[in-house]
Amino acid sequence: MDNMNPNSSSGRFRKWFKRKYKNKQKHKQPDPYYDLDELSDGDEDEDDEFMEDVYISSFEMDACTSTNELRIFVGTWNVAGRSPVGSLAVDLDEWLKPQDAADIYVLGFQEIVPLKTRTVIGAEDPTEATNWNWLIGKTLNEKFGAPWLTPVLNPISSDNYQYVKLPDTERRASFSGITDRIRMRGRSRTPQHEQLFLSGSKYKLMASKKMVGVFISVWMKKEVLKKYYVSNVKVSSVACGIMGYLGNKGSVSVSMSIEGTSFCFIAAHLASGEKNGDEGRRNRQVSEIFKRTSFPRSANDDDNPHPLTILGHDQIFWFGDLNYRLDLEDNLARYLIKKQDWKALQEFDQLRKEQEDGVFEGWREGDINFAPTYKYSSSNCNRYSGGLPSRSGEKQRTPAWCDRILWYGKGVKLLSYFRGESKFSDHRPVSALFSTQIEVMKSTNSRFLHKDTFPNIMPPEQIGTSGNKEEGKSTLLSLIVKDTEASQHTCKNCS
């Protein structure tokens, strides 16, 4: 373990403890059982350094970091303003492939409502988001024989809420689905929320946020919630459409931490258009989303610092109708599509070119081995809009890969990148399955790792007096070492 590396687990813990301990010292109240001043002769810097080193040493002797794998399904779909209907369940099943059982499903939608004046400038209506969440939950859960009887009447959209992991004893009892807890910030918990999270389902809705037509929905397998500590689940939205601030275009994002790894998921809908210069508008909106997306801390957050911005996260996934087009004449694009020469077609892809010029620099995308996803003539049609001979009233659009999934960060491996074939919309859904590594801290000495204040080890009269500081330090250190040795565990990652 690289103790002095600021980016290592112990390095981050060292910085966190130093900051937290000094804040405690500033506002410290006398402790009737154990006051750190009993070991001080006025040299605060020396004592601070000593106590930090003792605490960190106990942490490093009694803990190790391992990496565990999670499978994350990320999907994006522009549904062209259409409401989910019963027959769509078959399409959703084909898209999500729940039989493969990912640990987390992250779904981004665009245009879940028609982008008309009243929906863009009017009050948010949660109805369509509720309908989509209900259908997603039904699709994911019924595959495993878990009943999905509860309609999602009020999808979570608070800008600050958090899943609270239960103690091990309670988590073992929670398998029946009656003791999971969700702590909501800024709003009361309704009976619908209770039923949604506490039902005996296989997957739980972790976050859901809608901004006009842009919508994100994050689901997590119940076993993952039992096994790992999930914290600081937050959402953010950025409107950068008409006049630079209306929500017909923009993003909705979810931030969360799973154990020691932070994740950010950004569902976006960028400016449309295939004229020269339209890509510049998309680039500017990307910049605005990076600049304005934030996940501020609150007084009710736990002690684990969480990222405030997109790029502060360990693993980031950006997906949606990004609207980048093909810089190619329509007839040539259709010719290459007919030949299924995806590699030649990608030479003209705007997004790839913009990445070379600095937009999404360093981000990755899988090889595109499927046909362009936009624009199809109409619903229930497998023919691209326009072309020759042209049809009356039909929009002339050069087919393009508008719907994309990008990622950034270490510990992410792409397993598959594909499109669905649902004819529900003039876009085809796109999906990616990832294997991700999360950092898990293991420790048997929870007294040191989970206390908000320095642990009360024993009454001060048994440790030493302020007149014999070195004796007190030595005794304290020996107690910690003794406690650590008594709770030693074997871990292959520590060897």
N, C-alpha and C positions, 0 to 999 in steps of 0.2 A: 504493500500500500504506500503510495507516494504521499507522505504526510505533509510535505511542504509545498506540493503543487496546488496552487489556488483553485484549479479546476477539478481536482480530485474530490471524492466524497468527503474525505477527512479534511481536505483543504477548505471546502465550502462550509463544513461544520465548524472548523476553527474560526473562520470569519464570522459566521453566525453567532457562535458562542461569545466571541470577544465583544461583538456589538451588543448582544443582549445582556451580558454580564455587566458591562459598563453602564448600560441604561438602568439596570437594577441597582447599581451602586449609587447612581445619581439620586434616585428616588427611594432609597432603601429605608425600610422601617425596621426597628429593632426586632429581632426574632427571639422569642422567649426561650427557644430550645438551643439555637445555635447562631451566634452572631459572628460574622466574619471579622468584625473589628477586634474580637478577642485575640486574633492572631496578628494584629497589626501594631506597628510602632510608629505609624505616620507615613511610612514609605509606600504610598498607594500603588505607584507604578510597579514596584518590585512585587508587591503582593498580588496585584492583578495578573502579572505575568506568571507568577507561581501557580495561582489558583487555576488559571486557564490551562497551563501545561498539565497540572494534575488531572483536571477534568478531561482534557483531550486524551491524555495517556490512558485513563480508564476506558474511554470510548474506544480507543484504538486497540487495546488489549482484549476487549470483550465484544468486538463487533467485526463483521466482515461484509463486503459488498459482493453480491452476485448479480448476474444478469439473467433475466427470464424472458421468454419469448411470448409476444402477443400477436395475434392475427387481426389485422384491421381491414375492414372492407370500406372503401371510400367510393361513393357514387354521386353522379351529377346528372340532372335531367331538367331540361326546359320543357314544361308541359303545356305551353302555349295558351295559358289562361283557362284550361279545362279542369273541371271538378272531377275528383276521383269517383268512379262509379263501381258497382259491384263486379262487372266483367273485367275490371282492371286488375283484380286480384291475381288472375292468371299471368298477366304481364309482369306484375310486381314479383311474383314468385320466380319467374324466369330471370328477372334482372338481379334480384338479391341472392339467388341460389342459396337459400337458408340451409339446404341439406349439407353444405360445406361447413356450416357452423363457425363463422368468425367470432372472435371474442368481442369485438366492437364493430358496430355499423354506424358510419357517418354518412348521412345523406344530405345533399344540397339540391334544392330545387330553384328554378327560376320561373317566373310568371305563373305562380299558383293562382293568381287572379289576373283578369285582363288589365292591361296597363292603360286604363282610361282615366280621364280627369278626376272623376269622383273617387277612384281607388287610390290614385297617386297623392292627392291633396286632402283626402278625407281621413277620418279617424280609422285606426287599425281595426279590422274585423278578424277575430281569431277563428272564424268558422272553417275556412278552408284548411288552415293549419291543423285544426282539430280533426278534420276528416282524413287528412293524410296521415297524421299520427295514429289514428285508430286503425287504418288499413295496414300501415307498416307493422304495428304491434301485432295485429291479427296474423299477418303473413309470417312474421318471425316466430311467433309462439306456437301456432297451431301445428307447425311441422314437428314439434317435439311433444305433441299431446298435451300441451299446457293450455287450458281454456283461456280465451281472451274475451271476457264478457263485459268488461268495463269500458264504456265509451270515454275517450279522452276529451272531457268537456271543456277543459281550461288548460291548454298547453303552457308549460312553464316558459316565462319570458322575462322574468326579473333579471336585472343587470348584475345582481350579486346574490348568489345562493351557493350552497355547498352540500355535498354528500358527506354525511358523518359516518365513519366506520365504527362498528360496534366492537366492544371488547370481545375476546375470543369466546368467553362463556355465552354471551348473548348471541354472537354470530352463529354458534352451533345451534342455538335454539331457533334462529331466524329462518332455518330452512323451510319451515312451514309457511313462511311468508307473512308472519304477524309481528315481527319486531324490527324490520328494517326501518331506518329513520332517514328522513330528509329534512335538513335545516334550511329554511327559506328566509332570505333577507328581503326586507322591504315590502312583504305582503304576508297575509295570513295563509295558513295551510288549510285548504278546503277538504271536505270529505272526498271529492273527486280525486284530489292529489293523493290522499291516503289510499284510496282504492287502487289508483294507478300504480303506486310504488309498492304497495303491500300485498297485491294479489299474488297468487301462486304462479307467476309467469316465469318463463325461461330468460327473457330479456327485459331490462328495465330502461325506461326513458330517463336519460341523464340530463339532457338539455334540449330546449326547443326555442327557436327565436325566429320571428317573422318580421320583415320590413317590406311593406307593400307586397311585391311578388316574390322577393328573395326569401328563402326559408331554409333553415338548417335543423336537422333532427339527429340526435346522437343517442344510440342505444348500446347498453353494455350487458354482457352475459352475467347472470346472477352469481355464478361461481367466481367470476373475476372480482366482484364486489366483496365476496366473502374472503377471498385470498389476499387481496392487496388493499393498501390504504389509498383511497381516492380522495383528493382534496382540492380546494380552491377552484371549483367549477364556476366559471364566469362567462358571460356573453357580452358581445359588443356589436354595434351596428354603425355603419358609415354610409350616409346617403350622398351620392355625388352625381346625380342625374341632371334633370332640367335645372338650369341656372346654377349648377354646381352643388345644389343641396337637397334636391327632391329625391325621393326614394325609388323612383322607377329604375335607377341603376345604382349599384353600390355593393355592399357586402354585409353579411352577418357572420360573426365568428364565435367560436367556443374555445375557451382556454381551460385546461385541467391538468392536474398532476396525478400521476399514478406512481406511488412510492416516490423514488427520487428522480423521476423523469417527467418533464413538462411537455405537454402537447398543445398545439394550436391548430384548429381547423377553420379554414376560411372559405365560405361559399360566396361566390361573386357573380355578378351579372354586369358586364362591361358594355361600353357604347357600341351600338351596331353600325352598320354601313360598310360598303366595299369600295367607296371612292378613295382616290389618293389623299392621304392625310388623315383618314379616319383612324388609322392605327395610332396616330399621335394622341388622339383623344383617349383611346384606351390606355396608352402608356401613362397619361396624366392621372387617370383614375386609379391605376395601380399605385402610383406614387401617393395619391391622397389616402388610399386605404392603408398603406404602410404608415403614413404619417399620423392618421387620426384614429386608428384602432388602438384602444387602450383598455386595460383591465386593472383599474385602480384598486388599491388595497383598502380595506375597511377595518374598523375597530374589532369586528367579529371574526376576522380571519385567524387561522391558526398560526403557530409560530414559524411554520415553514415559509420562507420568502417565495413568492411566486412571480413570474415575469409580468412586467407591466405592458410590454409591447410585443408585436408579432415576432420580431427577430430575437427576442430574449428567450424564446423557447428552445428546448432541445430538439424537438421534432415538429416540423411544420408541414401541413398539407393545404395546398391552395387549389381549388377546383371550382368549376362552374361553366357557364356560357361566357367564355372570355371573348368570343366574337372575332378573334383574329382570323383573317381570310387567306385566300390563295392569290398571290400576285401572278395571275396567269389568265390568258384568255379562256372564256367559257368553253369553247369547243375543244380546246386542247386539254383542259381539265377533265372534261367528260370522256375524252379519248383515253387518257391515262387511267381513269376510273374503270372504264370498260376492260382495260388490259389488266386491272388490279396491280398496277405498278406503283405501289405505295411509296417505295423509296424514291422514285423519280418525282412523284407528286410532292413529297416533303421538301424537295429542293426549293419549292416556291411558297412554302408555308411562312406566313408573316411572323408567327410567334417565334419560330426558330431563328429567323433573321433578327428580330428585336432582342432576343437573348444574346446574340453575338454583339449587339450594340449597347448592352448594359441593362436591359429590362429583364428582371428575373435572373440576373447573372449568378451563376453557381447553383441554380436550381436544376432539378433533374426531372425527366419525363421518360416513360417507357417507350419502346419502339412501337410505332403506330402501324399495326398490321391489320387494319380494318378500314372500310370505306368511310369517306366523309360523313359526318352525322347531321349535316344541315345543307340545304333546306329541302324537305320533301314536300310534294305537291299539296297534300292535305292529309287529314287523318284517314286511316285505313288505306293508305296508298304507299307503294314501294317505289315510286318514281320521283326523281328530283324535279323541283319546280323549274319552269322555264325550259330552255333548250329549243331546238328546232324539230319540227315546226312549232312555233309558239301557240299557246292556247289562250283564248279570250279570258281576260280578267286574272290571269295567272302572273305572279311576280317573277321577273327574270332574275335569278340568283345563281351565281357560280357556286357549286357545291364546295363546302369547306369543313375543316375540323374545328368547329366553333367550341365544342364541348371538350374540356381538357382537365387533366389531373396532374399537378406538379407536386414535388416534395423537396424538402431541404432539411439537412441535419444528418447526424451520424446514427448508426444502428438501425437503418431502414433498408429493407430489401424488398424489391418488387417481385411478386410471385406471378402476377398476371395482369394484363391490361387489355380490356375488351369492350365491345359495345353490345348493347341489347338490341333486339329486333322488334320491340313493341311499336305498333303503328298508331299509338294513342295520340301522338303529337307530330309536328313537322320537324322535331329533333329526335334523334335516337339517344337513349340513355347510355352513359359511359361509366365504366367501373374499373377499379383497380383493387387488387388484393395484396396487402403488404404483410411481411413479417417484420416486427419491430422488437428491439431489445429495450427492456426497462431495467433500471438500476434498483435493486432491492437491498435494503439494509437489514441485516440479520443481527440480532443481539439477544442474549439471555438476561442481560442486566438492565431491565426496563426502568429501574429506579433512576439510573443516570441519564437514559436517553429521553425519557418522557416527562420529567419534572419541569415545571415552568420556572422554578427557582432552584438555587443550589440546594442539594439534598441535605436534610437534617440527619446527620450521621449519629451524633450522640450529644448529650449535654456538654456544655463547654468545660465544666469542671473536670471532666474525664479526659479531655484532649490536651490541655495545657493552658497556661495563663499567658497574658500579654507580656509578662516578664520573661517568659521562656518560649519565645516565638519559634526558634528552630526545633525545640522538642515537640511543639504543637504541630509544626509542618511535617516532621518525620512521622509522628503518630498518625496524622491524617493520611499521609501517603501510604503507610503500611496497611491501614484499614481498607483503603480502596483496593490495593493490590491483593490483600487477603480476600476481599469480597469478590474480586474478579476471578481469582484462581478457583474459588469455590464454585463458580458458575461457568467454568470453562466449557466450551463446546467444540466439537470438531467440525470444520468446514473446509472442503476441498479448495475453495477459492482463497483461503487465507494461507495455504501452504505454498 
